[in-house]
Amino acid sequence: MIEMNPPVRDVAEEADATDAQPAWNWFDALWTALLDPRPLVVIAALLLASILLSVRVPQMPGQLRGEPLAADRWLTTMTETLGAGGPLLRASGMFDVLHSPLFHLLLWAAIFLLLVHTAHATWIALHFRRLPAVLDNTTLHGGDPLPMTMPFGVMRWRAALSASPVALSAAVATQVSAWATHLEQRTLRVLPSAPQSEGMDPAVDAHAPILEERLLGVRGLLETALRPLLPAGMILALLLVWWYSMIGHQFTPDPLLPGARASDAVLGVTFEYALTYPQPGVIGPVLKANKGETQRVLPLMRGDVTLDGVVVSLQPGAPSLLVRTLDDAPLLAQPGQSATAAVLGLGFPNPSSEQTLILPQHGVGMRIIRQDNATTSAADDSFVVEVFQGDSEQPIQRFTIRDSQVERIQTPVGEMPLGFVPVPMLQVQAYSAPNHWLLLPAALLLLAGALGFRRRPAFLLAQAGPWPVERSVVIIQTDHAVALETLRRVIEAEPQETP
């Protein structure tokens, strides 16, 4: 029969954790602080800022790490070049980010915090998996809440209502099934508690088992299993960064001029900015890259190539000017050079840069100045050539180089034709790194872990059993605050049935 009387409550409600009240000791406080996501977010932001800064700030060439004096000179030059911010960047190791002590400190701090988050997420997943076993616990007396040892706060509500345990269990199941993806119910025999024994019929054995209805609703079992994979993937990615910083080697020579060579003994690579002549009167500049028995000829265009595990990155740089005699006579030199050559490459790293070229046998010198043509591409810049004879301070000839062309230079013995060919300098970088396929497991872990956050896992554990006099006690334990409040309103608002 359905009663219109309001439910009678003789057990206090609890809206916070009960069995697992936090034991505010130092370990609990430390664990709570480590699980706070804010320190991890700050460290991650600093790591990301360091990596982005390394793209904008010049990084010390790897070959200088074994040469302390050369490294110090390079760092001093970069510090002075960057002005007021240079000393701060140098002190914080931002000229060599991957080998900076500050970067490694942040890296290992992030790994440690991620390990804590992984352990916590795994702990939660294990407890969710063990929830069904709690339903079968028969060691407690009727009316006692099932023990919950979840690694987070659990809300509990307990009340005595004038309805049968079966009716209460059915009402709870109706509400829980609306959001739970896994639902289990049990009817178990348990020994009565002292209040239940006192309210029993005197003709009935006070120690006879009573029936208790139990129900478990769970949502997000798969999500709880996937969530630990997200911090685990982050740990793997950070370990790869650390591994690269430890075993990786980088070789960054100065920008190559036509005809120049550079090599690195650690990587075993050699680069040559070679000049080929595919047909008479035509120069074809290329980069010859060698690694052991492997050789590649690369065109002057931006790109990457792998030679026996070494990644070679090529990028055309600032303009240079190739000057050559048309008859291949070795008549060209730069001040301070004793040997002459038929071909010389001159570099102009910045607008207004200038170089000096001499014809020793003819007593002629040339000053060549790079002119900025106010375009976005440095390849559009031109060169002004001034020709001097002897000790004269006034040029006897002036002309502009905009493209590949031949100019006749006035000398005391007559005109000499010289070829001028603008070509870019080459910025070459070679580095060894862990195989890129190792990033795939980290990416898969991150993707799978991210899927674990598509919805919030939740559970609700309900018990319903007889309670004196002619009532039932219902106990709800859950981490889903909205579900608990909805269930309370529904149960309290419905007319109750006398057991």
C-alpha positions as CSV (number, residue, x, y, z in Angstrom):
1,M,0.0,0.0,0.0
2,I,1.2,3.5,-0.8
3,E,1.3,5.9,2.1
4,M,0.9,9.6,1.7
5,N,2.9,10.4,4.9
6,P,6.3,12.0,4.4
7,P,9.3,9.8,4.9
8,V,10.7,9.4,8.4
9,R,14.4,10.1,8.7
10,D,16.2,8.9,11.7
11,V,19.8,8.8,10.3
12,A,21.8,11.9,9.6
13,E,22.6,12.9,6.1
14,E,26.2,13.2,5.1
15,A,27.3,15.2,2.0
16,D,31.0,14.6,2.3
17,A,33.4,11.7,2.5
18,T,32.8,9.6,5.6
19,D,34.8,6.4,5.8
20,A,37.7,7.9,3.9
21,Q,38.1,11.3,5.6
22,P,41.4,12.9,4.7
23,A,44.0,12.3,7.4
24,W,45.5,15.8,7.1
25,N,49.1,14.8,7.6
26,W,52.1,15.9,5.7
27,F,51.9,13.1,3.2
28,D,48.3,13.8,2.3
29,A,49.1,17.5,1.9
30,L,52.1,16.8,-0.3
31,W,50.1,14.3,-2.4
32,T,47.3,16.8,-2.8
33,A,49.8,19.5,-3.9
34,L,51.4,17.2,-6.4
35,L,48.0,16.4,-8.0
36,D,47.2,20.1,-8.4
37,P,47.4,20.7,-12.2
38,R,48.6,24.3,-11.9
39,P,52.3,23.5,-11.2
40,L,52.3,21.1,-14.1
41,V,50.7,23.7,-16.4
42,V,53.3,26.3,-15.3
43,I,56.2,24.0,-16.0
44,A,54.8,22.9,-19.3
45,A,54.4,26.6,-20.3
46,L,58.0,27.3,-19.4
47,L,59.2,24.2,-21.4
48,L,57.2,25.3,-24.4
49,A,58.4,28.9,-24.1
50,S,62.0,27.6,-24.0
51,I,61.5,25.5,-27.1
52,L,59.9,28.3,-29.0
53,L,62.6,30.7,-27.8
54,S,65.2,28.3,-29.2
55,V,63.7,28.8,-32.7
56,R,64.1,32.6,-32.4
57,V,67.4,32.8,-30.5
58,P,70.6,31.5,-32.2
59,Q,71.6,28.2,-30.8
60,M,75.3,27.4,-30.3
61,P,76.6,25.0,-33.0
62,G,77.1,21.5,-31.6
63,Q,80.7,21.3,-32.8
64,L,81.6,24.1,-30.3
65,R,80.7,22.2,-27.2
66,G,84.0,20.4,-27.3
67,E,85.9,23.6,-27.7
68,P,85.5,25.8,-24.6
69,L,87.3,28.8,-26.0
70,A,85.5,28.8,-29.3
71,A,82.2,28.3,-27.5
72,D,82.9,31.2,-25.1
73,R,83.8,33.5,-28.0
74,W,80.6,32.5,-29.8
75,L,78.5,33.1,-26.7
76,T,80.2,36.5,-26.1
77,T,79.5,37.5,-29.7
78,M,75.8,36.5,-29.5
79,T,75.4,38.2,-26.1
80,E,76.7,41.5,-27.4
81,T,74.6,41.2,-30.6
82,L,71.3,40.9,-28.7
83,G,72.0,43.9,-26.5
84,A,70.4,44.3,-23.1
85,G,68.7,40.9,-23.2
86,G,71.8,39.0,-24.1
87,P,73.3,38.5,-20.6
88,L,70.0,37.2,-19.3
89,L,69.6,34.7,-22.2
90,R,73.2,33.5,-21.7
91,A,72.8,33.1,-17.9
92,S,69.6,31.1,-18.4
93,G,71.2,28.9,-21.1
94,M,68.9,30.0,-23.9
95,F,71.7,29.9,-26.4
96,D,71.8,26.2,-26.0
97,V,68.4,25.3,-24.8
98,L,68.5,21.5,-25.0
99,H,71.6,21.3,-22.9
100,S,70.6,24.1,-20.4
101,P,70.5,23.0,-16.7
102,L,67.4,25.0,-16.3
103,F,65.7,23.2,-19.2
104,H,66.7,19.8,-17.8
105,L,65.4,20.8,-14.3
106,L,62.0,21.8,-15.8
107,L,62.0,18.6,-17.9
108,W,62.5,16.3,-14.9
109,A,60.1,18.3,-12.8
110,A,57.5,17.8,-15.4
111,I,58.3,14.0,-15.7
112,F,58.0,13.6,-11.9
113,L,54.6,15.4,-11.7
114,L,53.4,13.4,-14.7
115,L,54.4,10.2,-12.9
116,V,52.3,11.2,-9.9
117,H,49.3,12.0,-12.2
118,T,49.8,8.6,-14.0
119,A,49.9,6.8,-10.6
120,H,46.8,8.6,-9.4
121,A,44.8,7.9,-12.6
122,T,45.9,4.3,-12.5
123,W,44.8,4.0,-8.9
124,I,41.4,5.4,-9.8
125,A,41.0,3.0,-12.7
126,L,41.8,0.0,-10.5
127,H,39.3,1.1,-7.8
128,F,36.6,1.5,-10.5
129,R,37.4,-2.0,-11.7
130,R,37.0,-3.4,-8.2
131,L,33.7,-1.7,-7.5
132,P,31.6,-4.9,-8.4
133,A,33.4,-6.8,-5.7
134,V,32.1,-4.4,-3.1
135,L,28.6,-5.6,-3.8
136,D,29.3,-9.1,-2.6
137,N,30.7,-8.1,0.8
138,T,28.7,-10.0,3.4
139,T,31.0,-9.3,6.4
140,L,29.0,-6.2,7.5
141,H,25.8,-6.1,9.3
142,G,22.6,-4.8,7.7
143,G,22.3,-1.0,7.7
144,D,26.1,-0.5,7.7
145,P,27.5,1.3,4.7
146,L,29.8,-0.8,2.5
147,P,33.4,0.3,2.9
148,M,34.6,2.6,0.1
149,T,38.3,3.3,-0.2
150,M,38.3,5.5,-3.3
151,P,41.2,7.8,-4.0
152,F,38.9,10.8,-4.0
153,G,36.0,12.2,-2.0
154,V,32.9,10.1,-1.8
155,M,29.5,11.6,-0.8
156,R,27.1,9.5,1.3
157,W,23.4,9.9,2.1
158,R,21.5,7.6,4.4
159,A,17.9,7.8,5.4
160,A,15.1,5.7,6.8
161,L,11.9,5.7,4.6
162,S,8.5,4.0,4.9
163,A,9.0,1.9,1.7
164,S,10.1,-1.6,1.1
165,P,13.8,-2.3,0.2
166,V,12.7,-3.7,-3.2
167,A,10.7,-0.6,-4.0
168,L,13.6,1.7,-3.0
169,S,16.0,-0.4,-5.1
170,A,13.7,-0.2,-8.1
171,A,13.4,3.6,-7.7
172,V,17.2,3.9,-7.5
173,A,17.7,1.6,-10.5
174,T,15.3,3.8,-12.6
175,Q,17.2,7.0,-11.9
176,V,20.7,5.5,-12.2
177,S,20.0,3.7,-15.5
178,A,19.5,7.2,-17.1
179,W,23.3,7.9,-16.9
180,A,25.1,4.7,-16.0
181,T,26.4,2.4,-18.7
182,H,27.0,-0.6,-16.4
183,L,24.3,-1.6,-13.8
184,E,24.5,-4.5,-11.4
185,Q,22.0,-5.6,-8.7
186,R,22.3,-8.1,-5.8
187,T,20.0,-9.5,-3.1
188,L,22.2,-10.8,-0.3
189,R,21.7,-12.3,3.1
190,V,23.4,-10.4,5.9
191,L,23.3,-10.5,9.7
192,P,21.1,-7.8,11.2
193,S,22.6,-4.9,13.1
194,A,21.6,-4.2,16.7
195,P,18.8,-1.7,15.8
196,Q,17.4,-4.2,13.3
197,S,17.5,-7.0,15.8
198,E,15.6,-4.9,18.4
199,G,12.8,-4.2,16.0
200,M,12.3,-7.8,14.8
201,D,9.3,-10.0,15.7
202,P,10.1,-11.7,19.0
203,A,9.2,-15.0,17.4
204,V,12.0,-14.6,14.9
205,D,15.6,-15.4,15.8
206,A,17.3,-12.1,16.3
207,H,20.4,-13.5,14.7
208,A,18.7,-14.8,11.6
209,P,20.0,-13.3,8.3
210,I,18.0,-10.5,6.6
211,L,17.8,-9.6,2.9
212,E,19.5,-6.5,1.7
213,E,19.1,-5.1,-1.8
214,R,22.3,-3.7,-3.4
215,L,22.8,-1.8,-6.6
216,L,25.9,-0.5,-8.5
217,G,25.7,1.9,-11.4
218,V,29.0,2.9,-13.2
219,R,29.7,5.2,-16.1
220,G,33.1,5.5,-17.8
221,L,34.9,2.3,-17.1
222,L,36.7,2.5,-20.4
223,E,37.5,6.2,-19.8
224,T,39.1,5.4,-16.4
225,A,41.3,2.8,-18.1
226,L,42.4,5.2,-20.9
227,R,43.1,8.3,-18.7
228,P,46.5,7.1,-17.4
229,L,47.7,6.8,-21.0
230,L,47.6,10.6,-21.5
231,P,50.3,11.5,-18.8
232,A,52.2,8.3,-19.8
233,G,52.4,9.5,-23.4
234,M,53.6,12.9,-22.2
235,I,56.3,11.2,-20.2
236,L,57.4,9.2,-23.2
237,A,57.6,12.4,-25.3
238,L,59.6,14.2,-22.7
239,L,62.0,11.3,-22.3
240,L,62.6,11.4,-26.1
241,V,63.4,15.1,-25.7
242,W,65.8,14.3,-22.9
243,W,67.3,11.4,-24.9
244,Y,67.9,13.6,-27.9
245,S,69.5,16.2,-25.7
246,M,71.9,13.6,-24.4
247,I,72.9,11.6,-27.4
248,G,72.0,14.0,-30.3
249,H,74.8,15.9,-32.0
250,Q,74.4,19.0,-34.2
251,F,76.8,20.4,-36.7
252,T,76.2,23.9,-38.0
253,P,79.1,25.4,-40.0
254,D,79.3,29.0,-41.0
255,P,77.3,29.8,-44.1
256,L,79.2,28.2,-47.1
257,L,80.5,30.3,-49.9
258,P,80.9,28.8,-53.4
259,G,83.8,26.5,-53.4
260,A,84.0,26.2,-49.6
261,R,84.1,22.9,-47.6
262,A,83.1,22.0,-44.1
263,S,83.3,18.7,-42.2
264,D,82.5,17.2,-38.8
265,A,84.3,14.3,-37.3
266,V,81.6,13.3,-34.8
267,L,78.9,12.8,-37.5
268,G,81.4,11.9,-40.2
269,V,79.9,14.3,-42.7
270,T,81.5,16.5,-45.3
271,F,79.9,19.3,-47.3
272,E,81.2,21.1,-50.3
273,Y,79.6,24.0,-52.1
274,A,80.6,22.9,-55.5
275,L,80.5,24.6,-58.9
276,T,79.5,22.4,-61.8
277,Y,79.5,23.4,-65.5
278,P,76.6,21.5,-67.2
279,Q,77.4,23.4,-70.4
280,P,79.9,26.0,-71.6
281,G,79.4,29.3,-70.0
282,V,76.8,28.0,-67.5
283,I,77.6,27.5,-63.8
284,G,75.5,25.1,-61.8
285,P,76.2,25.5,-58.0
286,V,75.2,22.4,-55.9
287,L,75.9,21.0,-52.4
288,K,77.8,17.8,-52.3
289,A,77.1,16.0,-49.0
290,N,79.2,12.9,-48.0
291,K,78.7,10.5,-45.2
292,G,81.0,7.5,-45.4
293,E,80.4,5.8,-48.8
294,T,77.1,7.7,-49.2
295,Q,77.2,10.8,-51.4
296,R,74.3,13.1,-52.4
297,V,74.3,16.1,-54.8
298,L,71.6,18.5,-53.6
299,P,70.3,21.5,-55.6
300,L,70.3,25.0,-54.0
301,M,66.8,24.8,-52.5
302,R,65.4,24.4,-49.1
303,G,64.9,20.8,-47.9
304,D,66.0,17.9,-45.8
305,V,67.8,14.7,-46.7
306,T,68.9,11.7,-44.5
307,L,72.4,10.2,-45.0
308,D,73.0,7.0,-43.0
309,G,70.9,8.3,-40.0
310,V,72.2,11.9,-40.2
311,V,69.6,14.5,-41.1
312,V,71.0,17.2,-43.4
313,S,69.0,20.4,-43.6
314,L,69.8,22.8,-46.5
315,Q,68.6,26.4,-46.8
316,P,69.8,29.2,-49.1
317,G,71.1,32.1,-47.1
318,A,72.3,35.6,-47.7
319,P,73.6,36.7,-51.1
320,S,77.1,36.0,-52.3
321,L,78.9,37.0,-55.5
322,L,80.9,34.6,-57.6
323,V,83.7,36.3,-59.5
324,R,85.7,34.4,-62.2
325,T,88.1,35.0,-65.0
326,L,86.7,34.0,-68.4
327,D,89.9,32.2,-69.5
328,D,90.3,30.5,-66.1
329,A,93.6,32.3,-65.4
330,P,94.4,32.5,-61.7
331,L,94.4,36.3,-61.3
332,L,92.0,36.9,-58.4
333,A,92.8,37.3,-54.7
334,Q,91.6,39.0,-51.5
335,P,93.7,41.2,-49.3
336,G,96.1,39.1,-47.3
337,Q,96.1,36.1,-49.6
338,S,99.3,35.2,-51.3
339,A,97.8,32.7,-53.7
340,T,95.6,33.7,-56.6
341,A,92.6,31.8,-58.1
342,A,90.5,31.8,-61.2
343,V,87.2,31.8,-59.2
344,L,86.4,33.5,-55.9
345,G,83.2,33.5,-53.8
346,L,82.5,36.6,-51.7
347,G,79.9,36.6,-49.0
348,F,77.6,39.5,-48.0
349,P,75.7,38.6,-44.9
350,N,73.9,41.9,-44.4
351,P,72.8,44.9,-46.5
352,S,75.7,47.4,-47.0
353,S,78.2,44.6,-46.4
354,E,81.3,45.0,-48.5
355,Q,84.2,42.9,-49.8
356,T,87.5,43.7,-51.4
357,L,88.9,41.9,-54.5
358,I,92.3,42.6,-56.1
359,L,94.1,41.7,-59.3
360,P,97.7,41.7,-57.9
361,Q,99.4,41.3,-61.3
362,H,97.6,44.4,-62.7
363,G,97.6,46.7,-59.6
364,V,93.8,46.9,-59.6
365,G,91.4,46.6,-56.7
366,M,87.7,46.4,-56.5
367,R,85.3,47.3,-53.6
368,I,82.0,45.5,-53.8
369,I,79.0,46.7,-51.7
370,R,75.7,44.9,-51.3
371,Q,72.7,47.2,-51.9
372,D,69.3,46.6,-50.3
373,N,66.6,46.9,-53.0
374,A,63.8,47.2,-50.3
375,T,62.3,43.8,-51.2
376,T,61.4,40.9,-49.0
377,S,63.8,38.6,-50.7
378,A,67.5,39.1,-50.3
379,A,68.0,37.5,-53.7
380,D,66.7,40.7,-55.2
381,D,69.6,42.8,-53.8
382,S,72.2,44.2,-56.2
383,F,76.0,44.8,-55.9
384,V,77.8,48.1,-56.6
385,V,81.4,47.5,-57.9
386,E,84.0,50.3,-57.7
387,V,87.3,49.8,-59.5
388,F,90.5,51.5,-58.2
389,Q,94.0,51.6,-59.7
390,G,97.2,51.9,-57.6
391,D,96.9,54.2,-54.7
392,S,94.1,56.3,-56.1
393,E,91.3,57.0,-53.7
394,Q,88.8,57.8,-56.5
395,P,87.3,54.9,-58.5
396,I,88.1,54.8,-62.2
397,Q,85.1,52.7,-62.9
398,R,81.7,51.9,-61.3
399,F,79.0,49.5,-62.3
400,T,76.1,47.5,-60.7
401,I,75.6,43.8,-60.7
402,R,72.0,42.7,-60.7
403,D,72.2,39.4,-62.5
404,S,74.8,37.1,-64.0
405,Q,76.8,39.3,-66.3
406,V,80.3,40.0,-67.7
407,E,82.0,43.3,-67.1
408,R,85.3,44.6,-68.6
409,I,87.6,45.9,-65.9
410,Q,90.0,48.7,-66.8
411,T,93.6,47.9,-66.0
412,P,96.9,49.6,-66.9
413,V,97.5,46.9,-69.6
414,G,94.0,47.0,-71.1
415,E,90.5,45.7,-70.3
416,M,90.0,42.4,-68.6
417,P,86.7,40.6,-68.8
418,L,85.4,39.2,-65.5
419,G,82.2,37.2,-64.9
420,F,80.0,38.1,-62.0
421,V,77.4,35.5,-60.9
422,P,75.1,36.3,-57.8
423,V,74.4,33.1,-55.9
424,P,73.2,32.5,-52.4
425,M,75.4,31.4,-49.5
426,L,74.3,28.0,-48.1
427,Q,73.2,27.4,-44.5
428,V,73.8,23.8,-43.8
429,Q,72.8,21.9,-40.6
430,A,73.4,18.3,-39.8
431,Y,72.1,16.5,-36.8
432,S,71.6,13.0,-35.4
433,A,68.5,12.2,-33.5
434,P,66.6,9.2,-32.2
435,N,64.6,7.5,-34.9
436,H,61.4,9.5,-35.6
437,W,59.3,6.4,-35.4
438,L,59.7,6.5,-31.6
439,L,57.4,9.5,-31.6
440,L,54.5,7.2,-32.9
441,P,54.0,5.3,-29.6
442,A,53.9,8.6,-27.7
443,A,51.4,10.1,-30.2
444,L,49.2,6.9,-29.9
445,L,49.3,7.1,-26.1
446,L,48.4,10.8,-26.1
447,L,45.5,10.1,-28.5
448,A,44.1,7.2,-26.5
449,G,44.5,9.1,-23.3
450,A,42.7,12.1,-24.6
451,L,39.7,9.9,-25.5
452,G,39.5,9.1,-21.8
453,F,38.4,12.7,-21.1
454,R,35.4,12.7,-23.4
455,R,33.1,12.2,-20.4
456,R,33.4,12.1,-16.7
457,P,33.5,8.7,-15.0
458,A,31.0,8.3,-12.1
459,F,29.6,5.6,-9.9
460,L,26.7,5.2,-7.4
461,L,26.4,2.4,-4.9
462,A,23.1,1.9,-3.2
463,Q,21.9,-0.4,-0.3
464,A,18.4,-0.9,0.9
465,G,17.3,-3.1,3.8
466,P,14.7,-3.4,6.6
467,W,14.7,-0.9,9.4
468,P,12.5,-0.7,12.5
469,V,9.7,0.0,12.7
470,E,8.2,-1.0,9.3
471,R,10.6,1.1,7.4
472,S,13.7,0.6,5.2
473,V,17.1,2.1,5.4
474,V,18.7,3.3,2.2
475,I,22.4,4.2,1.9
476,I,23.7,5.9,-1.2
477,Q,27.5,6.4,-1.8
478,T,28.6,8.2,-5.0
479,D,31.0,10.7,-6.5
480,H,28.2,12.1,-8.8
481,A,26.8,15.1,-6.9
482,V,24.1,15.8,-9.4
483,A,22.9,12.2,-9.5
484,L,22.8,12.1,-5.7
485,E,20.7,15.3,-5.4
486,T,18.3,14.1,-8.1
487,L,17.9,10.8,-6.4
488,R,17.2,12.4,-3.1
489,R,14.5,14.7,-4.5
490,V,12.8,11.8,-6.4
491,I,12.8,9.4,-3.4
492,E,11.6,12.0,-0.9
493,A,8.9,13.4,-3.2
494,E,7.3,10.0,-4.1
495,P,4.6,8.5,-1.9
496,Q,6.0,5.7,0.1
497,E,4.8,2.1,0.3
498,T,4.5,0.4,3.6
499,P,6.9,-2.6,3.6
